[in-house]
Amino acid sequence: MKKLLQYKIVRFFLFVLIWIASSQIISLFNKPAFRQPSDYFNICATKTIKDDKLLPLVILKEYEETPNAYQLCKSPTTYRSQNGYSLKLHQNPDQTYLLTTWTDSLGDPVEYHYKLIDDKVEPIAWRHGGMMYLVMSYFWGLLITLIIHRIGKRMWARKALQAHAWQ
């Protein structure tokens, strides 16, 4: 192992592996939490009349004002617009829905969790910032890896000096 660590390319790959491993561990504990529903909670629904929106997204308050004007998405759906916006509706085994939207920002994806009870929408929670938490996990992983690298380098140098002093 000592002879292998003399090569810079091996040390570089070891650095990258430690960086990725520490970033993945940090990302397990750094995931954004779900929040209480806000006034701008979105659901997947299309207008029953001509709809020229980019995505079948409707603010919950708009739907509650005129529920007959909308048709709720009840089956799993994937939708992409030409402008880079997209959404995915997933039905969970507990009969709740997870609506995930992307708009090409660090706040993506935005996830809305809700339940349908007789065409009435019951919002559960929402969260955003999935990309940003990954970026921050890799940033903190890099800092931790740099600290590990510096400590390892000093220990390696100290052992080399001690071995040289014994001779």
N, C-alpha and C positions, 0 to 999 in steps of 0.2 A: 504494500500500500504506500509506503514511503517513497519508493521509486516512482510509482505512478503519479503521486502528487507533485513531483518535480516538473511535470509538463504543464505549461500555462493553459493549454486547451482543456485538460482534464480539470484543473482548478476552476476554469470558467464554467464548464458544464455542471460542476458540483455547486457553484454559486447560483446558477440558474435553477437547478433542481431545488435547492433550499429556498430560493425566492418563491418559486411556484408553490411549494408545499406550505410555506408559512402564509402565503396569500390565501390559499384555499382554506386553511384552518381559520384565519381571521374572517373570511367571508361567511363561514358557518355561524359566527356569533355576531356579525355586523349587519345582517339582513334587516331591512326596514320593517317596522311593525305595522300591522293594520291599524287604521284610525277610525274614529266615529264618522258616520256619513255627514257630508256637508251639504250646503245648498246647491252645489253644482254636481251632485252625484249623477252619473250617467248610467243609462241602461241601453240595451240593444232593442230597438223598435224602429219600424218603418211606418211612414205615413200611409194611410189607405188611399189617399189621393196622390196625384203626381208629386214625387219627392225628388228634388234636384240637389240634395245634400251629398257631400263626398262620402260620408259613412252613415250607416244606420244607427247613429247615436242620438239619444234624446235625453235631455235633462229631466230628472224624475219629476220636478214640479210641473213642467210642461205636460208630461204624460198624465199626471194626476188631475190637471185642469180639464183636459179633454181626452179621456181614455178611449173614446170611440173613434177618434181620429188616427189612432195608431194601432199597429199590429205587432205584438211582442214576438221577439225571436225566441223560439222554444226548443229548437234543435241546435246541436253544435254547429257553429258557423265560422268560416274564415273569410274575411273580406279585405281586399286591398284596393286602394285608389291609385290613380296614375300620379298623384302628387307625393307619394311616399307614405301616406297615412295608411294604417292597417289596424284591424281588430280581429280578435279571436274570442269566440264564446265557447266555453267549456261547461258541460253539465256534470256536476259532481255526483257521486253515488248517493249522497244524502238529499238529493233533489234540490240542491242550491246551484246557482250559476256563478261562474267566474268570468267576467268580461275583461279582457286584456287589450289595451290600446297602445299603439306606437306612433310617435310623431317625429322621429329622428331627433331626439334631444337626450340630454343626460338624465332627465327626469323620467325617461321611459324604463320599463313599461309602467303604465298606470293601470292598476287592477281594481275592479269594482266587484264586490261579492254581495250577491243579493238572492232572495228567494221569491218565487212566484206562488201565490196562494189565490186560486180562482181569479186569475188575471189582475190581481192586486200585487204590486211590487213591495216587498219588505226589504229595505236596504239593511245590510249587515255591517259592512266595513269597506274601506278602500285604502290603498297605499300607492306610493309612487317612489321613484328614485332608484330603481333596480340597477341601472347602469352606473350611476354615481357611486353606489355602495361597492360595486366591483372595482371601479377605478380607485377608490380610497383604500380598499383591501389590498390591492397590488402596490399602492404607494406605501402603506404601512409595512407590508411584507418586504418591500425593498429596503426600508430603513432598518428593520430588524435584521435582515440578511447582511446589510453593511456592518452593523454592530457585531454580528457573529463573525463576519470576515475579519474585522479588525482584531477582535479578541483572539481568534484562531491564528492570525498572522503573528501576533505578539507572543503567543504560547509557542508557536513553531520556532520563532527566532530565539526565544529563551532556551528551548531545548537544544537548539543548534549550538548556542554559546556554551551551555553547560557540557555538552558532549565534547566540544573543542577544548574546554578548560581541563577536562579529565585526561586528555592525551598529552 
